[in-house]
Each structure stands twice: as C-alpha cells, then as structure tokens.
Amino acid sequence: VQLVESGGGLVQPGGSLRLSCVASGFTFSGYGMSWYRQAPGKERELVASISSTGTSINYLDSVKDRFTISRDNAKKTVYLQMNSLKPEDTAVYYCKVTRRDYWGQGTQVTVSS
C-alpha cells in the first residue's frame, strides 16, 4: 500500500490550497479515505472523511464550509480543497485509509502572512 500526498505549501491567510493523495497497492474504490492533520505540539486530528462511493462525508467542525473532500476512484485519488485558510490550519496533513493503518508521508501546509 502506498499513499502519496502533494499540494501543500505556504499560503497567506484567506488563501486556498488543494491537497491530493494518490493511492496504490489496494482496491481504492472499496475503501473510505480520510484526511488528518497534526500541528506542532498537538495531537493528530481527523479533518475530513469520505466513504468509498463518496456518498457519505464528514468534517471537523472547525473546517466545515471551508474545506471540501472529494475522490476520483478512476484516478485512485482523494482530494482536500481548502479555502479561506487560517493560521490555525497550519499543520502536516496526512491521508489515511479509513479503518486501516495505512498512512501517507504527509504534506506541510503553512498559513502565514
């Protein structure tokens, strides 16, 4: 199993980023996927999750109406569109196979002026 995230970077407050996570080594369309984040000195937290078909989606309260999780099963990719970014969104973002201990390497998102 391999999960490769990309799309992180430095962005000003109010800006946007789109994270991608390309999966391989398992039947992507059969599993839910999740995005987590971990800020310095804090525990890792679940940001958003999406079911295998994309019909069930959940968000951390603090990112609702700003972040959108989606997936393309044909491309074996899960996305996290992040809008109206705030300094408190600064963290390393990880994708994960829901209910499995498979994680990506993480991508750094820094929101700062």
Secondary structure, 3 states (H helix, E strand, C coil): CEEEEECCEEECCCCCEEEEEEEECCCHHHCCEEEEEECCCCCCEEEEEECCCCCCEEECHHHCCCEEEEEECCCCEEEEEECCCCHHHCEEEEEEECCCCCECCCEEEEECC
